[in-house]
Amino acid sequence: MQLFLESCYSAEIKDLLDDENTSSLAVDLGKVIEFNVELAQTILDRATFCLPLFNVALVSALRKLTGTTTSSVDGARVRVEHLPNHPALQRTKMPGSEDVGHLLTISGTVIRTGMVKMMETQKRYACLKCRGTFIVRAQLEQYNYIPKPARCLAPGEDYCNSNAFAPVEGLDALEARLCCTDYQEIKIQEQVGRLALGTIPRSIVVILEADLVDILKSGDSALVTGTLVRRWRGESACDRPDIALALYATSVSAGTSGGSLVSITNDFKLGFRSFWQTHASAPMRGRDIIVASMCPQVYGLYYIKLAVLLILIGGVARADSSGLRVRGEAHLLLVGDPGTAKSQFLKYAAKLIPRSVLTTGIGSTSAGLTVTAVRDGAEWQLEAGALVLADRGICCIDEFGSIRDAEKGTVLEAMEQQSISVAKAGIVCKLNARCSVLAAMNPKSKYDLESSLAINTALSSPLLSRFDLILVMLDSPNEKWDNRVSSFIIDGQNMDDEGHPVWQFDELQAYIAYVKTSIHPVSTPDSERVLTKYYQIQRQRDSANASRTTIRLLESLIRLSQAHARLMFRDKVLVQDAVIAVVLMETTMLSASILGFANDALRTTFPEDSQNFYQDLETLVLQRLDISK
């Protein structure tokens, strides 16, 4: 092991002595495999025995290469990472007892973080008979309990076998520092998006020490490499101990994006580019093929599918030098009568986005949506709720109107500031909740078109203003529409029968993840002129809804236009994107609409000629906004 470190990591080892922030060396297991396959296999199979020897080899190599003789380097550790991409080593499901002692990498979501504590790793004893001293180390398997030795273990020619000894007091500063280390326990859970339907996600405790503590927070997507160990508490001879599995971490990393959970192959990327090259002359027809792939089991609802797709894609977040951040995640509220496919859209959206949480408002508490304080023994720990677990993803809340009024306020900060401030059980902190909220609810009673959204939904104006789009789905009698829907259900039609071929689910999922991570569109003067003019007109109308025509209306228009530019595979926001954002926003204005067709827009089926349909829309919008082409 020392030979491997000296030959492959000599430069990093020399820099380790100068770095005051860390005392650990990250070792790529791939290099170990190239150096000696048998050594790598031994580390994987007998990690409990080999990793402490690796640390000893690092200390020896550090002293040899740097020439230092002090004891300050005794705390150096090796952090093994980048295990081979094999199902036996890279796990998405929690391991079992057959994996005890093996080195594994587990991916999951952090659901609970404990407090950082100081732990005593070893204790020095002095024999009262031979006056020798020896060290007793903490036993990881018994929750770091340091047992009292049964006999003298002091080094020498002969053991005195005395059982009379006492702990040594007054250690020097260096030895006292080596006897203690930072210690934290967290709990990670299997990622819900990777589980089969109906499977309850399992969790495991992860033990973090030294420089690994305080890296992960509740809601983070974590990649943990470590050794699987058994733990039990000391019981009497007649009792059966309660044995639990834990992961003793050797390296951890926090994921940054839910899109990385989707496999985006080069074939997909080439297919997306060739798709848009094919539809370069009529891009709206290509866009409608993608929109038709959204929830294809639901007939029609053209604008609803387009709106949900734009919410899933989202806009571009902005941050200035002072730290002010404007969110890029968009929010959508579906208000409709029963039987208008609201829950179908929520379930399909949760399937499309790998990092998603689907919950219902009935019975959901503020702690269940945000953060719960859980008592674990003598200390309190924070357990993440739905909004925190959906960080960098989407949180779908069905029956949104059933949430109690006192608890609707808990989502206000999460929706706008994209964070949750916690002050519970003496713990004060802030957690990330950078997620889109897709909510659905029924109106308070029969929807009254003459009343405002706040009256029909019984939601406060601050909460309504945080939703970028609020789409109202009314189940009013319409003979032509009812005939189409009934034929679709009875005859088992699909979108192919309407002349719109659909993408496969995996292709649509990969496309959403790809455009979210690879395309960052910027605004153009023409698109800004359309959005600004529409915002000014809505502010000046006497019949405007006060809860919708705030400055957040303009921010929502910008996010929707950026999302549409991403959907169209462009890095610039054109007038075309601004017009679509205005048309979608018009569907939320109802009586305050300036286009005059908002009430019928949600009943629109897919147009036969998408390009001409858009040209008519653009002419109408620019004419009403008094903007020349």
VEXBA-468585 format. One record per residue (C-alpha): x, y negated, z negated; residue in one letter; residue number from 1. Coordinates in Angstrom, 3 decimals, m for minus. Last residue first. Layout:
<nodes>
         c1         c2         c3   type   seq
          X          Y          Z      A   NUM
...
</nodes>
This chain:
<nodes>
         c1         c2         c3   type   seq
    m44.174    m42.990     36.340      K   629
    m45.945    m46.063     34.969      S   628
    m46.908    m46.179     31.319      I   627
    m50.313    m47.458     30.197      D   626
    m50.597    m44.794     27.468      L   625
    m53.923    m43.646     28.945      R   624
    m52.360    m43.520     32.428      Q   623
    m49.249    m41.729     31.191      L   622
    m51.395    m39.077     29.492      V   621
    m53.736    m38.553     32.469      L   620
    m50.947    m38.322     35.065      T   619
    m48.990    m35.913     32.840      E   618
    m52.020    m33.685     32.348      L   617
    m52.777    m33.583     36.087      D   616
    m49.159    m32.644     36.805      Q   615
    m49.347    m29.967     34.093      Y   614
    m52.322    m28.254     35.728      F   613
    m50.580    m28.478     39.099      N   612
    m47.587    m26.572     37.705      Q   611
    m49.605    m24.051     35.745      S   610
    m51.735    m22.907     38.687      D   609
    m54.283    m20.385     37.368      E   608
    m54.413    m22.057     33.963      P   607
    m54.289    m19.845     30.832      F   606
    m57.541    m20.125     28.943      T   605
    m58.663    m23.340     27.305      T   604
    m60.860    m23.011     24.238      R   603
    m58.439    m25.005     22.074      L   602
    m58.584    m27.967     24.456      A   601
    m62.364    m28.310     24.316      D   600
    m62.549    m30.635     21.306      N   599
    m59.399    m32.470     22.347      A   598
    m60.782    m33.541     25.733      F   597
    m61.022    m37.345     25.363      G   596
    m57.415    m38.294     25.954      L   595
    m57.213    m40.963     23.242      I   594
    m58.207    m38.645     20.400      S   593
    m59.194    m40.214     17.082      A   592
    m62.369    m38.094     16.858      S   591
    m60.300    m34.901     17.146      L   590
    m56.751    m35.983     16.213      M   589
    m55.241    m32.516     15.835      T   588
    m55.684    m31.527     19.495      T   587
    m54.099    m34.836     20.490      E   586
    m50.836    m33.748     18.858      M   585
    m50.636    m30.868     21.318      L   584
    m51.152    m33.232     24.261      V   583
    m48.569    m35.704     22.902      V   582
    m45.939    m32.975     22.452      A   581
    m46.674    m31.716     25.990      I   580
    m46.157    m35.236     27.357      V   579
    m42.869    m35.653     25.443      A   578
    m41.516    m32.386     26.853      D   577
    m42.322    m33.424     30.446      Q   576
    m40.861    m36.870     29.843      V   575
    m37.518    m35.130     29.264      L   574
    m35.725    m33.972     26.122      V   573
    m32.248    m32.844     27.170      K   572
    m30.399    m29.558     26.470      D   571
    m32.849    m27.480     28.492      R   570
    m34.033    m23.847     28.251      F   569
    m37.727    m24.757     28.666      M   568
    m38.446    m23.446     25.155      L   567
    m35.587    m25.560     23.861      R   566
    m37.081    m28.623     25.518      A   565
    m40.431    m27.685     23.971      H   564
    m38.829    m27.533     20.524      A   563
    m37.247    m30.960     21.047      Q   562
    m40.613    m32.406     22.076      S   561
    m42.268    m30.868     19.009      L   560
    m39.604    m32.230     16.652      R   559
    m39.830    m35.755     18.115      I   558
    m43.639    m35.752     17.895      L   557
    m43.429    m34.606     14.274      S   556
    m41.048    m37.445     13.427      E   555
    m43.471    m39.915     15.020      L   554
    m46.389    m38.534     13.000      L   553
    m44.234    m38.572      9.851      R   552
    m44.288    m42.363     10.094      I   551
    m47.929    m42.088      9.043      T   550
    m50.879    m41.587     11.354      T   549
    m52.080    m38.218     10.004      R   548
    m53.386    m38.975      6.508      S   547
    m54.826    m42.325      7.627      A   546
    m57.016    m40.718     10.275      N   545
    m57.400    m43.185     13.129      A   544
    m60.831    m44.671     13.778      S   543
    m59.559    m48.266     13.806      D   542
    m56.816    m47.459     16.292      R   541
    m53.595    m49.436     15.893      Q   540
    m51.458    m46.673     14.408      R   539
    m52.548    m44.223     17.108      Q   538
    m51.543    m46.679     19.846      I   537
    m48.129    m47.269     18.271      Q   536
    m47.414    m43.542     18.001      Y   535
    m48.385    m42.967     21.638      Y   534
    m46.089    m45.768     22.788      K   533
    m43.170    m44.443     20.724      T   532
    m43.554    m40.904     22.086      L   531
    m43.733    m42.022     25.733      V   530
    m40.812    m44.475     25.402      R   529
    m38.653    m41.874     23.646      E   528
    m39.178    m39.483     26.569      S   527
    m38.017    m42.118     29.069      D   526
    m34.999    m43.150     26.967      P   525
    m33.709    m39.540     26.739      T   524
    m33.584    m37.426     23.578      S   523
    m30.972    m34.785     22.797      V   522
    m31.455    m31.020     22.958      P   521
    m29.520    m28.598     20.730      H   520
    m29.531    m25.195     22.482      I   519
    m27.525    m22.199     21.210      S   518
    m28.946    m21.243     17.791      T   517
    m32.663    m21.846     18.242      K   516
    m32.555    m20.959     21.960      V   515
    m31.047    m17.539     21.220      Y   514
    m33.287    m16.594     18.282      A   513
    m36.435    m17.402     20.278      I   512
    m35.142    m15.510     23.331      Y   511
    m34.169    m12.440     21.263      A   510
    m37.673    m12.194     19.790      Q   509
    m39.274    m12.607     23.221      L   508
    m37.077     m9.863     24.682      E   507
    m37.702     m7.515     21.758      D   506
    m41.491     m7.990     22.101      F   505
    m41.535     m7.293     25.838      Q   504
    m42.263    m10.209     28.116      W   503
    m45.693    m10.736     29.619      V   502
    m46.980    m10.780     33.170      P   501
    m49.610    m13.479     33.758      H   500
    m52.081    m12.619     36.529      G   499
    m55.123    m12.358     34.290      E   498
    m54.996     m8.564     34.352      D   497
    m51.403     m8.730     33.090      D   496
    m52.666    m10.587     30.026      M   495
    m54.427     m7.538     28.753      N   494
    m57.853     m6.020     29.253      Q   493
    m59.251     m3.395     26.936      G   492
    m62.663     m3.301     28.622      D   491
    m64.583     m3.920     25.385      I   490
    m62.328     m6.578     23.863      I   489
    m61.548     m8.561     27.027      F   488
    m65.134     m8.300     28.227      S   487
    m66.364     m9.622     24.875      S   486
    m63.905    m12.526     25.030      V   485
    m64.903    m13.501     28.561      R   484
    m68.627    m13.275     27.894      N   483
    m68.302    m15.313     24.696      D   482
    m66.427    m18.055     26.554      W   481
    m69.110    m18.397     29.240      K   480
    m71.943    m18.324     26.710      E   479
    m70.430    m20.836     24.303      N   478
    m71.598    m20.772     20.699      P   477
    m69.210    m22.651     18.337      S   476
    m66.432    m20.758     16.582      D   475
    m64.310    m23.811     15.814      L   474
    m60.500    m23.540     15.727      M   473
    m58.953    m26.741     14.323      V   472
    m55.213    m27.118     14.860      L   471
    m53.179    m29.117     12.360      I   470
    m49.732    m29.867     13.748      L   469
    m46.640    m31.393     12.132      D   468
    m47.919    m30.571      8.652      F   467
    m46.425    m32.871      6.014      R   466
    m49.189    m35.460      6.451      S   465
    m51.775    m32.929      5.291      L   464
    m50.026    m32.426      1.941      L   463
    m49.731    m36.146      1.209      P   462
    m53.376    m36.654      2.316      S   461
    m54.768    m34.121     m0.149      S   460
    m56.486    m30.952      1.018      L   459
    m60.258    m30.362      0.778      A   458
    m60.144    m29.012      4.359      T   457
    m63.176    m30.815      5.809      N   456
    m62.747    m33.935      3.652      I   455
    m59.007    m34.311      4.287      A   454
    m59.487    m33.600      7.986      L   453
    m61.801    m36.575      8.346      S   452
    m65.537    m36.398      8.871      S   451
    m67.471    m36.841     12.128      E   450
    m66.462    m33.436     13.443      L   449
    m68.016    m31.734     10.434      D   448
    m66.718    m28.183      9.947      Y   447
    m69.201    m25.957      8.149      K   446
    m67.894    m25.601      4.610      S   445
    m64.479    m26.049      3.006      K   444
    m62.820    m25.139      6.287      P   443
    m61.127    m21.726      6.475      N   442
    m57.378    m21.452      6.029      M   441
    m54.139    m20.649      7.830      A   440
    m50.543    m21.651      7.063      A   439
    m47.297    m21.502      9.022      L   438
    m44.576    m23.111      6.922      V   437
    m41.143    m23.494      8.492      S   436
    m38.191    m22.802      6.231      C   435
    m35.286    m24.648      4.694      R   434
    m36.128    m23.765      1.082      A   433
    m32.765    m24.362     m0.595      N   432
    m32.535    m24.232     m4.380      L   431
    m31.971    m27.077     m6.863      K   430
    m30.944    m26.600    m10.482      C   429
    m31.984    m27.119    m14.112      V   428
    m32.132    m24.013    m16.300      I   427
    m33.312    m24.605    m19.892      G   426
    m36.220    m22.179    m19.516      A   425
    m37.400    m23.915    m16.337      K   424
    m36.359    m27.089    m14.542      A   423
    m36.204    m26.177    m10.862      V   422
    m36.011    m28.481     m7.852      S   421
    m37.042    m26.803     m4.599      I   420
    m35.487    m27.779     m1.277      S   419
    m36.557    m28.512      2.289      Q   418
    m37.147    m32.191      1.432      Q   417
    m40.420    m32.239      3.406      E   416
    m42.078    m28.819      3.095      M   415
    m40.300    m27.651     m0.072      A   414
    m41.060    m30.893     m1.920      E   413
    m44.787    m30.660     m1.188      L   412
    m45.023    m26.891     m1.805      V   411
    m45.392    m27.245     m5.576      T   410
    m48.232    m29.714     m5.160      G   409
    m50.557    m26.971     m3.971      K   408
    m50.232    m25.413     m7.426      E   407
    m52.518    m27.741     m9.377      A   406
    m55.120    m27.516     m6.628      D   405
    m55.341    m23.731     m6.837      R   404
    m54.382    m21.872     m3.685      I   403
    m57.493    m20.581     m1.935      S   402
    m57.232    m23.155      0.865      G   401
    m54.083    m21.522      2.173      F   400
    m55.961    m18.284      2.868      E   399
    m52.852    m16.973      4.683      D   398
    m49.388    m18.347      3.974      I   397
    m46.655    m17.532      6.505      C   396
    m43.150    m18.580      5.424      C   395
    m40.656    m18.853      8.273      I   394
    m36.887    m18.500      8.460      G   393
    m33.772    m20.373      7.365      R   392
    m34.904    m19.914      3.727      D   391
    m37.884    m17.500      3.601      A   390
    m36.814    m16.078      0.220      L   389
    m36.973    m19.595     m1.232      V   388
    m40.521    m20.219      0.004      L   387
    m41.777    m16.807     m1.181      A   386
    m40.329    m16.889     m4.690      G   385
    m36.761    m16.442     m5.920      A   384
    m36.021    m15.028     m9.371      E   383
    m34.173    m17.280    m11.802      L   382
    m32.584    m15.678    m14.854      Q   381
    m33.056    m16.259    m18.573      W   380
    m30.787    m14.801    m21.229      E   379
    m31.025    m12.535    m24.278      A   378
    m32.215     m9.456    m22.437      G   377
    m33.395    m10.430    m18.990      D   376
    m36.082    m13.101    m19.216      R   375
    m37.404    m14.096    m15.811      V   374
    m37.875    m17.700    m14.633      A   373
    m39.835    m17.602    m11.375      T   372
    m39.082    m19.794     m8.368      V   371
    m41.227    m21.265     m5.555      T   370
    m44.304    m19.512     m4.146      L   369
    m44.695    m16.947     m6.926      G   368
    m43.941    m19.583     m9.547      A   367
    m46.665    m21.835     m8.163      S   366
    m49.076    m18.936     m8.364      T   365
    m50.452    m16.847     m5.522      S   364
    m53.689    m15.085     m6.515      G   363
    m55.431    m15.815     m3.237      I   362
    m53.024    m17.918     m1.169      G   361
    m51.832    m14.952      0.815      T   360
    m48.252    m13.983      1.608      T   359
    m46.082    m13.238      4.618      L   358
    m42.348    m13.858      4.195      V   357
    m40.012    m14.154      7.156      S   356
    m36.362    m13.664      8.003      R   355
    m36.433    m11.593     11.182      P   354
    m38.831    m13.970     12.983      I   353
    m41.051    m12.188     15.500      L   352
    m42.836     m9.949     12.983      K   351
    m43.832    m12.883     10.755      A   350
    m45.122    m14.722     13.838      A   349
    m47.270    m11.723     14.784      Y   348
    m48.750    m11.531     11.291      K   347
    m49.542    m15.246     11.184      L   346
    m51.041    m15.246     14.684      F   345
    m53.308    m12.327     13.838      Q   344
    m54.351    m14.036     10.589      S   343
    m55.782    m16.976     12.535      K   342
    m57.597    m14.786     15.074      A   341
    m60.832    m16.871     15.220      T   340
    m62.938    m14.371     13.246      G   339
    m63.753    m16.640     10.315      P   338
    m63.984    m20.350     11.187      D   337
    m60.842    m22.348     11.669      G   336
    m58.082    m24.463     10.220      V   335
    m54.610    m23.443     11.411      L   334
    m51.847    m25.451      9.720      L   333
    m48.423    m25.743     11.355      L   332
    m45.050    m26.838      9.981      H   331
    m41.868    m27.802     11.879      A   330
    m38.265    m27.151     10.825      E   329
    m35.846    m29.834     12.029      G   328
    m35.665    m31.655      8.737      R   327
    m34.274    m35.157      8.425      V   326
    m31.270    m35.175      6.106      R   325
    m29.845    m38.172      4.254      L   324
    m26.285    m37.337      3.167      G   323
    m24.882    m40.860      3.519      S   322
    m23.016    m39.890      6.700      S   321
    m26.223    m39.016      8.528      D   320
    m28.055    m35.706      8.881      A   319
    m30.334    m34.545     11.679      R   318
    m32.151    m31.239     12.078      A   317
    m33.008    m30.177     15.635      V   316
    m36.525    m28.976     16.410      G   315
    m38.391    m25.746     15.799      G   314
    m38.507    m22.458     17.727      I   313
    m41.183    m20.846     15.546      L   312
    m43.238    m24.042     15.529      I   311
    m42.989    m24.283     19.327      L   310
    m44.301    m20.721     19.697      L   309
    m47.202    m21.416     17.340      V   308
    m48.145    m24.511     19.372      A   307
    m48.009    m22.709     22.728      L   306
    m50.123    m19.853     21.402      K   305
    m52.712    m22.279     20.025      I   304
    m52.695    m24.313     23.227      Y   303
    m53.602    m21.346     25.416      Y   302
    m56.178    m19.771     23.106      L   301
    m56.893    m17.114     25.754      G   300
    m57.463    m13.541     24.548      Y   299
    m55.591    m12.206     21.507      V   298
    m53.672     m8.922     21.958      Q   297
    m50.923    m10.852     23.767      P   296
    m49.653    m12.459     20.516      C   295
    m47.054    m14.638     22.265      M   294
    m46.137    m13.041     25.592      S   293
    m48.536    m15.440     27.345      A   292
    m46.346    m18.317     26.115      V   291
    m43.293    m16.773     27.802      I   290
    m45.160    m16.342     31.096      I   289
    m46.540    m19.872     30.640      D   288
    m42.999    m21.262     30.537      R   287
    m42.102    m19.618     33.818      G   286
    m45.164    m21.139     35.452      R   285
    m44.247    m24.506     33.957      M   284
    m40.768    m24.310     35.497      P   283
    m42.055    m24.370     39.099      A   282
    m39.057    m24.932     41.420      S   281
    m36.537    m23.592     38.872      A   280
    m38.647    m20.481     38.224      H   279
    m36.095    m17.948     39.559      T   278
    m33.234    m19.895     37.993      Q   277
    m35.153    m19.815     34.718      W   276
    m35.386    m16.022     34.761      F   275
    m31.762    m15.653     35.930      S   274
    m30.596    m17.565     32.852      R   273
    m32.771    m15.527     30.480      F   272
    m31.683    m12.217     32.042      G   271
    m28.000    m13.131     31.755      L   270
    m28.479    m13.863     28.053      K   269
    m30.476    m10.659     27.483      F   268
    m27.854     m8.548     29.253      D   267
    m25.173    m10.240     27.152      N   266
    m26.866     m8.868     24.059      T   265
    m28.745    m10.864     21.442      I   264
    m29.281     m8.529     18.465      S   263
    m31.470    m10.366     15.991      V   262
    m30.256    m10.669     12.387      L   261
    m28.032    m13.578     13.425      S   260
    m31.184    m15.645     14.007      G   259
    m31.829    m15.729     10.253      G   258
    m29.006    m18.199      9.884      S   257
    m26.280    m18.998      7.386      T   256
    m25.346    m15.681      5.762      G   255
    m23.481    m15.825      2.463      A   254
    m20.296    m13.810      2.066      S   253
    m19.117    m11.433     m0.639      V   252
    m15.929     m9.473     m1.317      S   251
    m14.804     m6.821     m3.852      T   250
    m18.207     m6.346     m5.418      A   249
    m18.987     m3.674     m8.012      Y   248
    m22.353     m2.435     m6.761      L   247
    m24.694     m1.023     m9.395      A   246
    m26.582      2.224     m9.948      L   245
    m28.501      2.894    m13.150      A   244
    m28.266      5.626    m15.790      I   243
    m30.628      5.639    m18.807      D   242
    m28.889      7.871    m21.310      P   241
    m30.650     10.987    m22.655      R   240
    m30.712     10.837    m26.439      D   239
    m29.396     13.526    m28.798      C   238
    m25.767     12.376    m28.958      A   237
    m26.630      8.747    m29.604      S   236
    m26.605      6.288    m26.748      E   235
    m23.940      4.088    m25.219      G   234
    m25.395      2.185    m22.312      R   233
    m25.262      3.466    m18.764      W   232
    m23.746      2.382    m15.479      R   231
    m23.004      4.285    m12.267      R   230
    m20.754      2.751     m9.630      V   229
    m20.947      1.885     m5.913      L   228
    m17.820      0.076     m4.777      T   227
    m17.994     m3.213     m2.940      G   226
    m18.681     m5.241      0.177      T   225
    m21.587     m7.689     m0.038      V   224
    m23.233     m9.493      2.905      L   223
    m25.807    m11.930      1.570      A   222
    m28.822    m13.777      2.986      S   221
    m29.376    m16.497      0.426      D   220
    m32.767    m16.846     m1.306      G   219
    m31.359    m17.168     m4.814      S   218
    m27.828    m18.506     m4.712      K   217
    m24.527    m16.897     m3.748      L   216
    m21.015    m18.237     m4.346      I   215
    m21.303    m18.790     m8.108      D   214
    m18.994    m15.903     m8.993      V   213
    m16.614    m14.358     m6.459      L   212
    m13.519    m16.178     m7.787      D   211
    m13.341    m14.040    m10.962      A   210
    m15.994    m11.323    m11.111      E   209
    m19.259    m10.388     m9.416      L   208
    m21.369     m7.325    m10.253      I   207
    m24.235     m6.645     m7.828      V   206
    m27.515     m5.187     m9.118      V   205
    m29.605     m3.246     m6.613      I   204
    m32.963     m3.765     m4.919      S   203
    m35.579     m1.736     m3.073      R   202
    m38.110     m3.097     m0.592      P   201
    m41.539     m1.395     m0.709      I   200
    m42.287      0.231      2.639      T   199
    m45.801     m0.341      4.009      G   198
    m44.644     m1.200      7.517      L   197
    m41.072     m0.116      8.155      A   196
    m38.289     m2.255      6.801      L   195
    m35.923     m4.519      8.726      R   194
    m37.920     m7.728      8.317      G   193
    m38.184     m7.165      4.554      V   192
    m34.446     m7.477      4.012      Q   191
    m33.457     m5.077      1.246      E   190
    m33.048     m6.803     m2.091      Q   189
    m30.043     m8.282     m3.872      I   188
    m29.694     m8.764     m7.622      K   187
    m27.020    m10.921     m9.200      I   186
    m24.654    m10.380    m12.131      E   185
    m21.958    m12.849    m13.069      Q   184
    m18.566    m12.690    m14.790      Y   183
    m15.679    m15.134    m15.107      D   182
    m12.558    m13.520    m16.511      T   181
    m10.896    m12.888    m19.865      C   180
     m7.813    m10.924    m20.944      C   179
     m5.641    m12.532    m18.263      L   178
     m6.252    m15.985    m19.719      R   177
     m5.413    m14.792    m23.230      A   176
     m2.191    m13.308    m21.871      E   175
     m1.205    m16.649    m20.383      L   174
     m2.183    m18.704    m23.452      A   173
     m0.291    m16.571    m25.958      D   172
     m2.248    m14.119    m28.073      L   171
     m3.120    m15.190    m31.641      G   170
     m4.825    m12.042    m32.878      E   169
     m3.946     m8.422    m32.205      V   168
     m6.780     m6.018    m32.874      P   167
     m6.218     m3.601    m35.789      A   166
     m4.919     m0.056    m36.078      F   165
     m5.282      3.014    m38.296      A   164
     m6.040      6.171    m36.346      N   163
     m2.442      7.315    m36.137      S   162
     m1.469      9.868    m33.535      N   161
      2.197      8.785    m33.859      C   160
      2.744      9.292    m30.161      Y   159
      6.309     10.319    m29.461      D   158
      8.917      8.779    m27.190      E   157
      7.128      5.479    m27.024      G   156
      4.139      3.668    m25.590      P   155
      1.372      2.746    m28.054      A   154
     m1.751      4.860    m27.600      L   153
     m2.605      5.326    m31.302      C   152
     m5.727      7.373    m31.882      R   151
     m9.522      7.193    m31.468      A   150
     m9.482      3.880    m29.625      P   149
    m12.327      1.420    m30.315      K   148
    m14.393      1.170    m27.185      P   147
    m14.484     m2.016    m25.060      I   146
    m17.966     m2.196    m23.514      Y   145
    m17.992     m3.637    m20.014      N   144
    m21.602     m2.486    m19.311      Y   143
    m20.785      1.137    m20.072      Q   142
    m19.623      2.135    m16.574      E   141
    m17.355     m0.921    m16.377      L   140
    m15.355      0.271    m19.356      Q   139
    m13.322     m2.591    m20.808      A   138
     m9.593     m1.953    m21.110      R   137
     m7.666     m0.919    m24.226      V   136
     m4.139     m2.345    m24.412      I   135
     m1.287     m1.114    m26.633      F   134
      0.885     m2.407    m29.475      T   133
      3.426     m0.552    m31.586      G   132
      3.833     m1.130    m35.341      R   131
      4.363      2.628    m35.891      C   130
      1.829      2.947    m38.723      K   129
     m0.461     m0.088    m38.483      L   128
     m0.852      0.334    m34.728      C   127
     m1.520     m2.972    m32.994      A   126
     m4.425     m3.377    m30.568      Y   125
     m4.710     m5.533    m27.425      R   124
     m8.154     m6.038    m25.860      K   123
     m9.164     m5.914    m22.211      Q   122
    m11.703     m7.343    m19.771      T   121
    m13.335     m9.916    m22.049      E   120
    m16.159    m11.526    m20.091      M   119
    m16.993    m15.222    m19.776      M   118
    m20.444    m15.862    m18.377      K   117
    m21.942    m17.208    m15.163      V   116
    m25.725    m17.131    m15.470      M   115
    m27.715    m14.561    m13.546      G   114
    m28.968    m14.804     m9.981      T   113
    m32.103    m13.105     m8.693      R   112
    m33.599    m12.482     m5.252      I   111
    m30.474    m12.499     m3.104      V   110
    m31.419    m11.090      0.310      T   109
    m29.716     m8.062      1.783      G   108
    m26.703     m6.679      3.624      S   107
    m24.668     m3.882      2.036      I   106
    m21.035     m3.062      2.831      T   105
    m19.739      0.152      1.270      L   104
    m16.650      1.559     m0.478      L   103
    m17.391      4.956     m2.006      H   102
    m17.286      5.861     m5.716      G   101
    m20.964      6.742     m5.935      V   100
    m22.427      7.328     m2.455      D    99
    m24.333     10.521     m3.369      E    98
    m26.166      8.527     m6.067      S    97
    m28.101      6.562     m3.471      G    96
    m27.437      3.529     m1.283      P    95
    m29.871      0.626     m0.677      M    94
    m30.888      0.143      2.922      K    93
    m29.214     m2.255      5.385      T    92
    m25.915     m0.415      5.085      R    91
    m22.620     m0.881      6.942      Q    90
    m20.396      2.050      5.883      L    89
    m22.393      5.157      6.859      A    88
    m24.105      3.278      9.691      P    87
    m20.702      2.431     11.234      H    86
    m19.442     m1.052     12.073      N    85
    m16.015     m0.633     10.492      P    84
    m15.527     m2.530      7.189      L    83
    m14.727     m6.206      7.487      H    82
    m13.642     m6.874      3.888      E    81
    m11.246     m5.744      1.161      V    80
    m10.533     m8.457     m1.400      R    79
     m7.167     m7.773     m3.078      V    78
     m6.569     m9.344     m6.466      R    77
     m3.907    m11.486     m8.150      A    76
     m4.246    m11.711    m11.952      G    75
     m0.676    m10.640    m12.670      D    74
      0.682    m13.629    m10.732      V    73
      1.127    m15.845    m13.795      S    72
      3.291    m13.221    m15.486      S    71
      6.463    m14.950    m14.402      T    70
      9.249    m13.272    m12.420      T    69
      8.815    m15.056     m9.089      T    68
     11.012    m14.023     m6.161      G    67
      8.387    m14.998     m3.592      T    66
      8.452    m11.859     m1.437      L    65
      9.247     m9.362     m4.210      K    64
      6.978    m10.895     m6.835      R    63
      4.051    m11.113     m4.462      L    62
      4.647     m7.589     m3.157      A    61
      4.558     m6.225     m6.719      S    60
      1.388     m8.196     m7.542      V    59
     m0.255     m7.004     m4.298      L    58
      0.681     m3.372     m5.018      A    57
     m0.947     m3.644     m8.461      V    56
     m4.116     m5.006     m6.866      N    55
     m4.128     m2.161     m4.321      F    54
     m3.725      0.300     m7.196      L    53
     m6.888     m1.165     m8.766      P    52
     m8.616     m0.684     m5.346      L    51
     m7.524      2.944     m4.954      C    50
     m9.197      4.716     m7.901      F    49
    m12.713      3.263     m7.655      T    48
    m12.389      3.126     m3.850      A    47
    m11.918      6.863     m3.513      R    46
    m13.662      7.633     m0.189      D    45
    m13.139      4.301      1.594      L    44
     m9.639      3.703      0.227      I    43
     m8.607      7.279      1.057      T    42
     m9.884      6.887      4.614      Q    41
     m7.877      3.666      5.037      A    40
     m4.701      5.341      3.755      L    39
     m5.224      8.301      6.099      E    38
     m5.669      5.987      9.073      V    37
     m2.398      4.174      8.471      N    36
     m1.434      0.802      9.975      F    35
     m4.254      0.468     12.513      E    34
     m6.795      1.591      9.908      I    33
     m5.374     m0.881      7.388      V    32
     m5.676     m3.632      9.985      K    31
     m9.373     m2.779     10.444      G    30
     m9.804     m2.908      6.677      L    29
     m9.189     m6.653      6.832      D    28
     m7.571     m7.803      3.597      V    27
     m8.621    m11.061      1.903      A    26
     m6.035    m12.011     m0.741      L    25
     m7.152    m13.296     m4.139      S    24
     m5.658    m15.834     m6.539      S    23
     m7.708    m18.821     m5.471      T    22
     m7.879    m22.577     m5.958      N    21
     m4.222    m23.155     m6.928      E    20
     m2.855    m22.143     m3.548      D    19
      0.941    m22.287     m3.647      D    18
      1.398    m18.679     m4.813      L    17
     m1.030    m17.383     m2.212      L    16
      0.908    m19.010      0.623      D    15
      3.671    m16.396      0.245      K    14
      1.092    m13.589      0.291      I    13
     m0.553    m14.993      3.428      E    12
      2.794    m15.058      5.247      A    11
      3.671    m11.479      4.218      S    10
      0.258    m10.074      5.156      Y     9
      0.961     m7.304      7.701      C     8
      4.412     m5.884      6.810      S     7
      4.540     m6.739      3.113      E     6
      0.921     m5.739      2.526      L     5
      1.320     m2.410      4.322      F     4
      4.527     m1.590      2.451      L     3
      2.813     m2.382     m0.851      Q     2
      0.000      0.000      0.000      M     1
</nodes>
